Amino acid sequence: MLAECEVAEQPRRVQRLLYHVAEVIDPTSQIRLVRLSAPSGTMFRFAAGQYALLSFGGHRARPFSLAGR
């Protein structure tokens, strides 16, 4: 499955990227962990507290908090 991801790396600079969904985990009933894999092998940079708008399979985009490993 592909996820369309919109991320603002700098204020007012939004990138639209396509990533493969590598894994989806539901650790609780209210939390969903979505691991993305970049087709090109490169990842974007992000800061603590930043979020991305993700759209799966053409559905409406929703905000997801970003976290690193």
N, C-alpha and C positions, 0 to 999 in steps of 0.2 A: 504494500500500500504506500502511496506517496502522500506527503503532507506538504501543503503550501504554507510557507512561513514568511511573515512580514516582520522584520526586525529593524528598529532604528538604532544604528551604530553611533550616530551622533544626532544631536537635536535637529529635527527636520530633514534628516537623511534616512529614508526608509529603503531597505533592500527587500526584494521579493525573491525567495529562494525555494527550490524544491529539494526535499529530503526524503529518504526512505525511512519508514517506521521500522526500527530494528526490534523493538520490544515494547509491550504495554503491560504494566504491573499495577494492580489495585491493592496497595498495602492496607488501606482502610476503605470503608464505604464512601468516604468523602474525598479521597485522594487518589489521583491517577498519575502514575509515572509513565511518561512516554519518552523512550529513548530514540533519538533520531540519528541517522547515518547519512552523511553527505555523499552523494553520488561521486563528486569530484575528489573526495577525500579531504577536503578542507572545511574547517569550521569557522564560524563568525566569532568575533569577540563580543563579550557582553560584560556589564558591570553588575554588582550585587543589587538586587531589587528590580532589575530590568525584567520586562516581560516581552513575549512575542505573541502575535495573533496567528493562530494556527487554524488551517482549514483542512479537513479530511474528506476525501471523496466528493468534493464539490459542495459540502455542507457549509453553512454559515461559519465564518471565522469566529473563534473564541479566544480570549486571552489566557495564556499559560505563563506562569512564573518560570524563569530560567535558573538552572543550577548546574554547576560543574561537578566533576567527580572528586 
